[in-house]
Every structure is written in structure tokens, then in C-alpha cells.
Amino acid sequence: MENPNNRQCKLACLGLRVAATILLLLSPTAATPAASRGGHDTGLHSNYLVIVRTPYEYDQNLYKNVSSWHASLLASVCDTAKQALAADPASVSRLIYSYRSVVNGFSARMTPEEVARMSKMDWFLRALPEQTYHLLTTRTPQMLGLMGGGRGTGGVWNTSNMGEGIIIGILDDGIYAGHPSFDEGGMKPPPAKWKGRCDFNKTVCNNKLIGARSYFESAKWKWKGLRDPVLPISEGQHGTHTSSTAAGAFAPNASVFGNGLGTATGMAPRAHIAFYQVCYEEKGCDRDDILAAVEDAIEDGVDILSLSLGNEDAVDFSDDPVSLGGYTAIMNGVFICAAAGNTGPSPGTLVNEAPWLLSVGASTTDRRFLATVKLGGGVELDGESLNDPNTTVGELRPLVRDVGDGTCASESVLIAQNVTGKIIVCEAGGAVTTAKAKVVKRAGAAGMIVVTPQVFGPVVIPRPHVLPTVQVPYATGQKIKAYIQSSRKRNATATFVFKGTTFSTPQSPMVAPFSSRGPNRLSHGILKPDIIGPGVNVIAGVPSIEDVELAPNAVVPRFDIKSGTSMAAPHLSGIAALIKNAHPTWSPAAIKSALMTTAETTDNLRKPIADVDGRPASFYAVGAGHVNPQRAMDPGLVYNMTAKDYVPYLCGLNYTDQKVNTIIYPEPQVSCAKMPKLEQDDLNYPSITAILDRPPFSVTANRSVTNVGAASSTYAVEVDVPASVKVEVNPPKLTFKALDEILNYVVTVKSTSGRAPAGTIEGQLKWVSGKYVVRSPILVTPAGSATTGAGSQRPRQP
């Protein structure tokens, strides 16, 4: 008979609550674990993700489900005694989540001593300390040709029924359910497969927003002061914006203080939204909550998962919840789209690098919110502003610079300088621009010019401010400062002219300066990002605009502009939903291939897509190129894969059996020693990376393509590479006789000099048949190369 005290000890350890988990992409910040001491425990409790072996048949017979087995494992090492409950009721909650499919294990609160004791158990494999992830933060339907026009030749919405019946799962920081973007007008009920729930009251969820769940069990232990909200879901800025971008309904008269006025809509306006809150304002997103949400979302029946969150550290695929959950997603036929990160333009800054994810970088759009700075000498210089176009500052006013550190961060310095009634020039740095504006206004200034950092090049990201403000590129700022310097004796003056929305952007799209760049730190032989999409100055829904003072009784603005790869990812998620509607049997890999092989490599001037320095952007910035939805709907050929096809690739990365089995769970366990390993360049990926790191500096890459275009068709290969490499393709022609037929080819990449390349080399391979052009980037790199640098060589442009 079990000792009653031991039984109580087990009960004290548990407090089991099983739930699902999802993530958002933020910039990572360190999290301080909340101290929680339970009874006689002397160590600090922290959250751990515990990976365990597969249960034996004995375990399966003894316990009714995996959750009760996990509970028993945790109880076997628990120190909390029966009498501890009276002194510390919180000690009951030790088991946080028991996972069913995303990983073979559970998350729990334990002391280091308990983890050490657990490590000696035969069922124990690994214990991972807690991790924090962060969010990465309507013109685009027209720009992308969804409704006809644009760069496409027809409307994707016509052929995809606007994504009707597709369920997009969004993992973010909260959603404002009453927003007009989530109106259910014209929406059909969700498909019968939907098994999710809505934790709002029944009058809030509808046929558009069909599900809403909050994941909080791990986060509440990590961050002091974080309380379970009165409503299960908070009204998140970020989550409302990403959800409405992916699948928002048609919302007329949307604007930001009169700028961008029009009908706002998401990429897939008839798709359903299932929302999973895993992030919390100014805190982040807890790994274990994310895993739980992903697991639930898959079981709920989502078709697409959109994650605008990540960890800037290069986390092993077997430790990363996005990678782990993403693999489980593709096993279940769920397409997963993730933001690539916001720490560019430095190289090697990507997040979410696993090849089964679509990793999305950010680009600019063709829209500007134009404002002109008119200098006293008659010169007019353009910038951008979200001030109402009817705003005016009147006649010329004195123009000055901050005599402090230039950032307009010190109100006392500005008051002493006497900026009353003047326009002041402020450098980037210090507080965010909206905070600067408040300081400047209190000091008495009539207007503000903010100079964008040099690294942003011509890209300006305007924000609403409490006083008339124009944000200008760095080069323009230098001209304004030179004018002030040259006018010292006769006093510099300026005024503003707010011109509103314009589509006269000189060159678009460009790569966003903040968009994270490759190479892929975890798998250098797989090119990342995969693709870029609109992520700069995107107008979408919010609960209200932050940091703006509204007049009494003013209507609360429900749309705002945000920028980040967080905004680019839901664009691609929504477009993936359109493809899924048009091709319901396509696998996640086929959808991903369609997006990548049809991507644009040129801008509106038919020049190579540029980086912010004006030079052609590298593959480490654009991946395959900029999304073209019209072409992606009918790609001709696709590079298809199943989840199992990634297993030899993982073995080829020299992952241990334990790590491989952690990733592929709940698939049967494998032994890498008993199966052939697959080199990275042989993974059937839509891009090709050749690492020439040893003599004879030649590699071969094997590929298979599936015909999804014309049943009877012949494709001829075209290769475009610099003279420093030679690329051979065998066979040079592929003749298909039926739909879904699969043909193979081999690519051989050689260094013509017989030596390793001095830097990265970029080229392309295209299979061409009539209207179909199926393009794959070719990236040639020496081993360990981490930058494109000045040594890069580029092919002639097509």
C-alpha cells in the first residue's frame, strides 16, 4: 500500500492542466524567473521543458493517458511534502503542460536539485531551461494583384474564392474581437473539421473569428505581476494587426488620420481566423506556452499557422518550439509561415531557419505618405508624415537643432534653448519618435523633423505624433542640417506641406533595412530567408492607435501603420490560404515551392530588387525573391516533400538519434546509423546551395519536380551563373505526359578555377515551358562563409 504522505507529495507536485500552445515573433529579451518556494523545497523553482523516452508497454497499460504518465514522472522526484500545502498553496502547480504530439515530454516548475535527481531516471532524456520569444514587429492587395491589376495579369481572389473555408491560426499577443476587420458579413460557418473553441463570450466570436484561446500557464510563473486577464484574450495591438492582415474582412473608410484612405482587407478575406494568445505586452512569449498552443491549433483543425515571433539566438531545431511545432504541423498537412526576424541588415541574424518552415523577410511597398519640408531658401525636400493632410504649420518658422545630444531627449535642454514656436531637427536615437514628440511639444516647439538612421537608406517608417512632424531619410537630414549651418547669420526657417498618400515611390519593392539576413546559422546549406513580402508601413486593424492624444469625444482610430517581418509573415500566410483553397490536395511543401519558384526578382523599374544601399539585394536578403500571388497559383512544377523526407537530412546534420526523435515525435523512432544520410544540398528544396569547401570543389544536387501545370509538357533548362563557376544539369529537358508525374534531375556545380570561391556567388536555374518559368536561386559559397561582402559575384540579369 502506498504511504499517504508519498501520495500527498505527488498531488502537491501536479496541478495538471493540459492546454495547447502558439507563438509570436518579437525581439528576444531576457526573462527573470519568478521566485516561488514550496514548503521544504530550498531551491528556486524555474520552468523546464523535460524530454522523456517513449513510454514502455507497461507504462501504457498502467496509466490511462500520456498526461497521467507525465504526472507520475514528475511526482517521483518532487520534494514538496504534505505539510507544505498549508504554508504555500502555490506549490500545487508544478506540472504546467503535458504535450501529446509536438514533443515527447512535459513542462514543469522544478528546482535545480530536482532536475539533477530527475536526470538519473531511466525515462529522462533532457531538461531545457525556460526561453522567451518575442514579436517581430490597404494597399497590399492591389499591389500584389489579388483583385486584378498590379503586377499580375488577373485577380487571385477570383480563382481562390478569397480563401473561403480555410482556417488560419494566428499566434500572437491578443486580438480586439470587436474590430470591423472581424465582421462576419457574408462568411459561411467554419468547416465541419473545426474542433476549436472560443474563450470570449458567444456574442464576440462569429463565422470570421471562430476561435480564441489564451496560453498562460507557463508565463504566469516567469513574469511577476502578470495576471490571468479578466477576459481570456487581451486586446493586442500586434495580434489584431497580424490577424487582419492575413484574413481581415472588407472594412471601408480605413485610414490613419486621413492617410491611406480606402477599404482595408486581409489577403484572404473569406478565410476563418483562429487566434491563440501566447505573448504578453512588454514581456514576450514563453516557449512552453507556444508549444501547447501549436499542439492545440493542429488538433483544432487549422490549415495554416502564422507565427510572427522568434528567438534571435540560433536555437537548435530540437530545442526550438517553432521548429518542433512546425514539424508536427507539416506531418498533419498544416502549412506554417514564420517571420524571419527584425535584426537586419547585419548578416547571420535570421530566426526560424528550419527548412520545413516558410521563413519570410520584409519588403517595402509602392505607397508613401508624402510630406515636404520647405526651407527658407526655397529648397523643398521630401519626407513622410502621418499628420492629417489638412494639417498646417502656417508660414515659415525658425528652424533649429537640438543643442544637447541632438536626439531631443532632454526637455530641460530644449526649454533652456527656447524652442517655443520653432521647428526643431531631432536625430534618431534615444527614445522612440512618439516619445520625442511629447518632449518637444511640452518644450513649446511648433513642429519636429526626425532624421532616420543612415542604415535605413531611403526607407522612412512614419508614426503618428502629437505635433506636426516630418520624418526624413538620413541623406535629406544632412541637407537640412547643412542649410541651418549655412544660414547662421540670417537665421534658418522652414515650414511643412502635408501631401497625404502617394504611389509615386521611385523604386519598389526594396528590402526593408531591419529585415534579418542570412546565412542560415543552423543549416548553412539551406538558403534563408525563403521569400520576402510587404512588411513596411502596412495599414491594418488595431484596438486603437498608441501614444496619440485624441480630442475629447473623438472617434477612436481602429487602423494603424506597423512595420516588421511580423507584418510580412501574415501576408504570406493569407496568400498560402488562397493557394490552399485553389489546390486543396497540395502539401505544405508544394505550397511553399509554388511561392518560391514564382517569386519576383525585379522591382517596378524592372531592375534587380535593391537593398537600402541602392545595390542589388543579395540572396541572403531576398531568398527566392518577392512574392507574386498570381504566378504562385499556377506554378507549373513543384518541389514536393513529406515530413519523413526531412529525417535523412537531419541525420546528415549529424544530429544525435535523441534529437532527431525529439523533432519527429510522435513518428516511430529512427536510428541514423541504420539509414542513409542526406547532404543538405540534396534536400528537395526549391533553392540550391552549393558549398565548395574541399577539392575538387565540385558538388552535385539531386532534385525531383512534380508536374502540376499542363498534363503534356516539356521543360527546357536555362542556367545563368558567373564565369567563375560552371553548372551542368542532367537531363537538360524534362518531358511530362501526365499531371502529378514526377521527374528527377541532377545539378553539378563546379569551380572553374579549381579553388574554393573567394566569396558567395549567385546565379539561377530556370525550367521553362511556354508560360511557365520555374526558377530556383543557386547560391555557391565556401565553407563557413557568413557574409556576402565585397567578394560576391553576380550573374548578368535576365
N, C-alpha and C positions, 0 to 999 in steps of 0.2 A: 504494500500500500504506500502511495506517495506521501511524504511528510507534508502536513498542511502548510508549514512555513515555506517549503520549497514551492508549493503550488501558488502561494500568495506572491512569492518573489517573481514567478513567471507572469502572473497577472499584472504586477506592477511594471513589468518591462514592456508590456504590449501596448494597449490602447490602439488597437489596429484600426486603420482607416484606409481602405483601398480606393484610389482615385486615379484619373488619367491626367496626362501632363503635356504641355506645349510651350515653345519658346518665342522670344522676340529678339531682334538684333539691336543691341546698344553698344556703346563703347565701354569695355570692361573696367570695373573699378573694384578695389579690394573690399571685401566684406569682413566685418568684425563679428565673430560668433557671439551670440548672447550667452552669458553665463547662466547655467541652470544646474543647480546641485540637488541631487535627490537622496535624501536620507543619509545613509552611511557612505555613499559614494564620495570619494575625496578628490576625484579628478574633474576637470572641466568637460562638460558634455558638448560635443560638436556633432554635426551631421556627417554621416559617412554613407557612401554607396558601397554595398557589400556584394561582391560577385561570388556565387557559390557553384559547386558542381551540380550536375544533373541528378535529381533525386533517384535513389535506387527503387526497385520494385517494392521493397519493404516500406520505404517512406511513403510511396504512393498508396499502399494498402492501409497504412496506419493513419494517415491524415486525409481528410475529405477533400482538400484542395491545396494548391500551392501556397496560399496565404497562411493557412494554419501551420504548414510545414515551416515557412519562414519565421513565423511567430515562435515556434518551438526552438529554432536555432538561436534566435536572439535571447530567448529566456535562458538557454543553457549557459550563458556567460554573464547574466545580469547580476549585479551586486546589490540592487535595491532590496532591502528586507521588508517584511510586512509592516513593521512599526514606522517605516519611512513615510508611508502614505499620509499619516496624520500630520506629520511635520511639513510635508511638501507634496500636495496633491498633484502638482505638475509632473512629478516623476512617473506618473502613469503613462504619459505619452512618450514612448521610446521608439516604437515601430511607426515609421511615417508612411511609407508606401511599400506594398508588396507587388512587384511587377509580374505581369503574366506573359508578355511577349517581346517587349522592347529590349529586355536584358534579363539574364537569369540571375535574379538576386532581389535585394530589398534595400531600402534606405532607412536609417535608424539614427537615433541620438545615443552616442556612446562616449565613454571616457577612453583616453589612450590605453589605459590598463586593460579595459575590456576588449579593445581591438587586439592588443597583444595576446590576450588569452584566447580570443577567437581564432587568431592566426595559426594556432596549434591544432585546431579541429580538422578532421579529415574532410569535411564538407566545404572548407574555406578555400577560396582562390585568391581574392584581392579585396582590399578595402581602400576606397578612394576618398580623400578629404573633400569637403564641400567646395563648390565652384560657383562663381557668379558670372552670368552672361548679361549682355546689355543690348538695348535697342540701337539700331543703326539709323540714325536719322539724317475748263477742262478742255485743256486744249489737246491733250494727247490722243483721244480717239480720232480726231480729224487728222492729226499729224501722222498717225500710224496707219491711216487708210481703213479703219474699221467700218466707217459708214460710207466708203467710196471716196474717190479723190485721193489727196495726199500723194504719197509716193507709190501707192498701189494702183491697180487698174480697176478695182471693184471693191465692193463692200464686204468685209469678212462677216459682219453681222448677218448678212443675207444668207450665207452658206452655213452658218453655225447657229442660227436662231438665237443669237446673243447669249449662248451658253445655257440655254434652258435645260433644267433638270440636273445640272452639275452642282455638286456641293463643294464649296471652297472652305477649308478650315484655316482660320487665321489665328496665330499665336501671338499675343501682344499684351498691352498694358491696360486694357479696358475699352469699353465701347459705349457711346451715347446712343442708346437704343431708340430714342425718340427722334433721331435725326431724319430729315426728309430723304436722305440717301437710302434709308432703310424702309421706305414706304413699300407696301406690298401690292400696290395697284397693278393689276394685270399679271401678277405672279400666280402660277399653279402651286398646289401643295407639294411638299418635298416628296421625292420618290419613296416607294414602299420600303426600300432597304434602310432608310434613315432610322437609327435606333437611339439617337442622342436625346438630350433634354435641354430645357431652358430654365435656368435658375432665377430669371426675372419672373415677375408675376405674368399671368397668362395674357394680359392685355398688352404687354410690351412686345413679346416675340410674335412673329407672324410668318407668312409664307416667304418673306425675304430673309429676315434674321430668324433662322429656325432653331438655333441652339446657342446657349451662352452658359459657360461653366467657368468657375474660378478655382485655381490651384494655389494653395496657401499653406498646406500642412508643413512643408519644409521651410518656407520663407519665414514663417512666424517665429521660428526658433533662432533664425540667423540675425534678424534685424530687430533690435529693441524698439518698441513704440509702434511697430506695425501690427495693426489690429484687423481682425476679420471685419470687413465692411458690413454696414447695416444691410445693404443690398449685396448679393454675391459678386456682382461685377461693378467695378468703378467706371466712371465716365472718362475714359482715357483719351487724351489728345492723339497720341501716336496710333493707338489701335483703331480709333474712329477713322483717322486719315487713311491708314493702310487698307482697312476693310472697304471703305467707299471707293478707293482707287481700284481695287480688284473687281468688285461686283456691285458698286453703288447703283441705285435706281436713277432714272432721269429726274434731275432736280433743277427746275427752271430758275432763272434770275439769280444764279450763283455768282458771287464776286467777292473780292477783298477790297472793301471801301471803294467800290466802283471800278476796280481794276479786274480785267479778265471776265467781264460780264458775259454770261451766256448760260447754257444748260449744262450742268455738271453731270457726269455719268461715269461709272466704272467701265473697265474693259469688257466685262461680261455682265451686262445689266439684268439679265434674266437668270443668272446663277443664284443659288442659295448661299447664305453665309452662316457658318457655324463658328462661333467665337469661343476661344479658350484663353482666359486671362492667366498669364504666368509671370508677368513683370509688374513691378510696382514703382511708382514715381520716385525718382531720386534714390532708388535702392538697386534695382536691377532685376534679374531673372535667375531664380535658383535652379541649378541643374536637375535636382531630383523632382521638382515640380514640373519641369519641362518634360522629363521622361514620362511622367504619369499622364500628362496631357496628350502627348503624342500617342501613347498607347490607347487612351480613350477615344481620341479622334478617329483612329483607324477602325476601332470596333464600332464606333458610331455610324460609320459608312461614308466618310468624306472621300471625294475623288482627288482633290488637290490639297496639299498642305503648303501654306505660305508662312515662312519664318523670317522676320526682319530682325534677327538677333544673332549674337555670336560671341566668341571669346577670342581676343586678339592674340593670346598665346597659342602656339601651334600644338593643340591638344591631340594626342594620339587618337586615331579613329575609334579605338576600343574604349576610350575614356570619355568621348565627346557625345553628349546627348543628341545633338543634331545628326551626327553620323550614325549613331546607334538607332535612333528612332527613324532616321531616313532609310536605313537598310530594311527595317521591318516594314516601312511604308511600301517600298518597291516590291517586297515579297508579296504584298497584298494588292498590288496593282495601283497604288496611290502615287501620283506624281508629286515630287517635293521640290520646292523652289526656295532658295535661301539667299539672303543678301551677302555680298562679298566683303563688306567692311568699309569703314569710313576713315582710314588712316593713310590714304594716299597723299601725295604721289610717290612716297618712298617705296622702293622695291621690297618684295617679300613680306607684305603686310596683309595678305588675304586671310579671311576666315572662311569656314565652311568649304573645305577643299576636297572632300570625298568625291570620287568620280560618279557615284550614284545620285548626287545632288546636282541640280542646275544652279550654279553659282553666278550671281547677277551683279555686274558693275553698273555704274550710273553714268548717264549722259545728259547733256543739255537739250533743250527743246528749241523750237524756232520762234518762241514768244519772248518779248521783253516788255517791261513796264517802264517806259521811257520817261526820263526827266532831264532837263537841260540846265546846266549851271551857266548863266550869262555873266561874264566878267565885265568889269567897268571899262576895260579897253576894247569891248566889242566882240571879244572871242567867246564862242559858245562851245561848251564841252558836254558830252552826253554821259549820263549815268542812269541809274534806275531808282525808282521810288514806288512805295505803295501808298503814298498820300493820295487822297481823292483828287482826280484830275481837275476839279474845280477849286482846289486849294491855291492860295496865292500868298506870297510874302511882300507883294507890293513893289515899290521902287527899289533901286539899288540901295544896299545896306553895307555898312562897313564889314570887311572880311578879314578875319584874324585867325591866328593859330594858337593852340594851347601852349602857353609859355612854360608849363610844367614838363611832364614827360611826353606830352603830345597825345596821350590817349584820352584826355578829358575825363580822367578818373577821379580827380580831386575837386570837389565843389568849392572848397575854401580857396584854392588857387584860382579857379575861374572867377569867383566873386572879387577877389583882390585884383584880378586882371581887368575887371569891369567889362564883361561881355554883354551887358544889357543892350538889347536891340540889335545885336550884331549876328552875323553868320560865322560860325566857328568851324575850323577844319580839325577833325579828330583822326588820329592814326588808329589802325587796328591794334588789338592787344588789350590787356586788362579785362574789364567787364564786357559782357556781350553788348551789342549795339543798342538794344532796347533799354538796358540799364544806363548806358552812357547818355541816352536821350533824356532820361529823367533827371540826371545830374545837371546836364546842360540847361534844361528848361528851368530848374529851380534857380540856377545862377542868373537867369534872365535873358538868355540868348533867344534870338528870333528864328534861328534855323541852324542846321548842322549838316556838314559834309563829312561823310565817313569814307576813308581811303581803304580799299580792300587790300589784303596782304598780297605781296608780289607773287607768291606761289599760285594764286588763283588766276593769274593772267587776265584775259578779258572777261572772265566769268564773275558776275555780281549776283549775290543772293540777298535781295531786299527783304526787309522786315517792316511791319507797321511800327511807327514811333509816335511819341506823344507830342512832337513838334515837327514842323516841316523839315524833311530830311532827304538828302540825295546821297546815295552810295555810288562811288565811282571806282573804276579799275585803278590799279596801282599806278600805271603809266599816266593816266589822266590826273591823278592826285599830284604827281610830281610837277605837272604843268601848272596846276593851281598854286602850288607852293612856290614855284619859280615866279609866278605873277605877283604873289604877295611880296616876295623878296625884292623884285624889281620896282615895286610901287611904294616903297617905304616912305619916300618923301611926299608923295601926293596922295597917299592912302589908297589901299585896295578896296574895291567894292564888288558886290555880286548880288544876284537875285536868282530865283528859281522859276522855271516854267515846267509844270507837270503836264505831260502829254498823254498819259494813260497807256493802254495796251497797244503794242505794235507787233507785227510779224515780219519786220524788216531786219531780222537778225542776220548779220553779214555772213556767218558761217555756222551751220548746224547740221547734225549734232556734233558736239565735241565731247571728249571725255571729261567728266567732272573732276576738278582738281583733287577733291577729297576721296574719290573712288579708289579703293585699295588695289594694289598692283601685285602681279605675280613676281617671281615664280612660285609655284606650289611648294611649300616648305615640307610637306609630309609625303609628297609623291611627285618628285621633280619631273618624272616622265609623263605627267598628265597636265596639259595646259589649262591654267585657270587665270582669270575668270573664264566662264564658258561663253558669256554674251554680255552685252550692255543694253540698257533700256532707259527710258526717261526717269531721271531722278533729281533734277534741278528745278526749283520753283514750280512744284506741282501743286495745283489747286485741288483740294479735296475737303471732305467734311471734318469738322471738329465740334466739340461741345460749345466752345467759344474761343475767341482769339485771346491768347495770353498777353499780359503786360501792356494792355491798351486801355486808356481811360475813356470810358463812354459817357456821353451826356446823360443826365437823368431821363429815365423812361425811354432811352434809345433801344432800338431793336438789337438783340444780341446777335452778332455776326456768327454764322454757322459754317463758314468756309474760311480756310486759311492756306497760306503757301508754306510748304515744307520741302526740305531737300535732304537727300541721303540715299544710300543704297537701300535703305528701308523703304523708300518710295519706288525705287526701280523694281524690287522683287515682286510687289503685288501687281505691277503692270504685267510682268511675265506670268504670274500665277493666273491672272484673268485671261490672258491670251491662251495659256495652256488649257483653260476651261473651254474656250471656243473650239480648240482643236479636238479636245476630248468629246465634245458634243458632235462634231462632224465625223469623227473617227472613233466610235466608242470601243472598238476592239483593240486599239493601239496600246502598246505597253508604255510605261513611263519612259523607257529608253528610246522608243520610236518617236514619242512626242519631243523629247529633248533633241534628238537628231534632226527632226524637222525644223526646229527653231534655229539650230546652229548652222546647218548646211545651207540655209537660205538667207542668212543674215547679210545685211548691207556692209560693204567695206568703204563706201564713199559717202560724202555729205551732199548737201543741197547744191553745191557748186560742182559736183561730180569729181571732187578731189578726195584723196585719202582722208578718212576721218582723222582729225587733228587732236593732238594733246594741247594743253593750255599754253605750252611754249610755242605753238604755231607749227611745230614739226609733226609729220605723220605719227600717229599714236602706235606704240608697239603692240604686239600680240599680248604682252603681259598686262596691257591696259584694256584692250577691247575684246580679247578672246577671239571668237569667230567673227565678231562684228556687232552691228546694231540690229535689233530685232526688226523683221519685216513680216508682219502677220499674214499679209495677203499671200506671199510666197510659201510661208510655212504651212498653210492649209493644204498645199498640193506640192510636196517636195520632190516627187519622182522616185527617189530612193531613200531608204533609211538604214542607219546602222543600229541594228536591234540587239538587245541583250536581255537575259533574265537575271534575277538576283544571284542564282547559282554561278553564273559566269564570272562573278567577281571573286569567287573563292580562290581559284588558282592565282589570280592577280595578288590577293592578299598574302598568299604563301610566297609569291615572288618578291614581295616587300620584306621577306624574312620575318614576318610576324610569327610569334610562337603559336602553337596549336591553341593554347588557352585564349590568346587574344582573338584569333580567328573565330573560335567558337563563341566567344562573347559577342562578336559582331553579328554572326549569322543566326544566333538563337532566335526562335526555337527550332530551326532546322537541325537535322541529325548532325552529331559531332563528326569532325573530319580530322585526319592526320595528314599534315603537309608532306611528311616523308613518304606517304603512300600514294601521292598524286603528283602529276607533272606541275611544275611551277610555270607561271606565265609572266614573261617580262612586261614591263609597263607599256612599251611601245606596241605590244601585241594585243592589248586590250582593245576590243572592237569599238573604239571611241571615234566620234565624228571629227576630232582633230588628231594630228600626228606630231609627236615629239620624238626626235632622234637625238640621243645622247652619244656623241662621238668622243669617247673617253679613253680608247685604247686602240692600238694597231689591230687591224689595218684601217681603222677609222671608217668603218662601214657597218651599217645595221640594216636589218630587214624588218618590216612591219607587216603583219598579216591582217587583212580586213575582209569582212563579209557585208554585202549590201542586199537589202530586200526590196523587191520591186513593188511600189505602191502607186505607180503612175499609170502609164499606158501598158496594157497587157503585153502587146508585142512591140518591143522597142530595143534599139541598140544605142549604147552609150560609148562615146569615144573619150579617152583621157586627154586632158591638157595639163601640163605642168609648167609652172613659172617659178624659177628659183635663180638666185645669183650664180655667176660663173664659178664661184668658189666651192660649190657642191654640185654633184650630179645625182639626179633622181631617175630611177628606172621603174616602170610599172608593168607588171606582167599578170594577165594579158592586157594589152592596150585598149581592147574593146570588150564590152560586156553585152551579150545579146540575150534578152529575156523573151520567153514565149508565153508567160502567164503572170498574173498577179500573184503576189506573195512568194514568187520564186526567189531563191537565194543563190547568189553567185559570189565567188571568192576572188580576191586579187592580192598580190604581194607588191609592196613598195620597198625598193632598195635605195638607201641614201648613203652616198659616199663623199668623202672629202677629196676634191680634185688635187690638193697639194700633198696628200698622203700624211697630213698632220692634223692635230685637233684644231678646230676653228678658234680664232682669236677672240671671238665674241659670239653672240647669238646671230643666227642667220634666219631670215623669214622668207617664206615662199608660199605657194598654194598648189593644191591638186584639185582639178575640176573634172567631173564626169558630165558630159554634155550630150543631150539628145533633144533636138527640137527646142521647145520652150523650157525644158528642164536644165538647170545648171546646179549641180550638187557639189558644193565647194567645201574643202577641208583645209584649214591652215596647216602649213608644215613649219615647224619650229626646230631648228638644228642648234644644238648647244653643247659646249664642252661640259664635262662632269663638274657638278658643284657650282656652275655659273649662277650668279644671283642677281645680275643686273643686265640690262640691255646695253647701256653705256655707249661710248663713242665708237666702240669697235663693231657695233651692229652693222650688218649689211642688209640691204633691202632689195627686193626684185623690182624690175620695171613694173609700173602699174598697168593693169589690164585695160 
